[in-house]
Amino acid sequence: MLLEVIATNVEDAIQAQIGGADRIELIAAFEEGGLTPPIAIVEAVVEAVEIPVHVMIRPHSRSFVMDDQDIRLMTEEVKRFGQTGAASFVFGALTPQMTVDTEALERLLEATSLPITFHRAFDEVRDQEEALRRLLSYKQIGSILTSGGKKNALEAVVQISKLVELSRGYDLQIMAGSGLTLEAVKMFVLETQVSQVHFGSGVRLNNRIDQSVDAAKVKLVKNELDWIDTGTTN
């Protein structure tokens, strides 16, 4: 089981690592669903922690439909941020018809050799099964972050289970996120069979996005996941 934790700054990342997170998703503008962080913060976080840092590349929160100017900006950011030591990028793009924008995606993939997480644009596609089949054809895409098309992943057990089954046998992993809690994560993972989970407010002080990551909460989540893996906790 892999635990990814959202960080917005160096202290978040350090606390996530102390708590046992396996990797960081580094973003800015948590309240907007995550935007591209400043390159100086990327460099500082990469320097501060030993676990992989996955960097969000998203220029705005208006929608997941990106025009040519957006894609050119994202491509340049991917190229520049590739020099920071980031382990992966997190991005995605949709057409106005709410399908995967393969032209935009391929332009972005050509800008880096790093693995990619396709972000929660996936939750706005009109047909997730069709979108998954399309994304499975790109070897560079290592995971899809999704709440199963619902606001809260806990409400999408059936759909996420279906996505996990459809991706079985491929290198691409379904990563569940949005609304996961310490109390529910063990049963959720056992029911859906996801191998990766993504936590934001659920491991922050007072469960608020404007509060800091709490290493103790991260540790509690990690213990639940370790129990699923081995039947024991640390």
Order of alpha helices (4+ residues) and beta strands (2+ residues): beta-alpha-beta-alpha-beta-alpha-beta-alpha-beta-alpha-beta-alpha-beta-alpha-beta-alpha
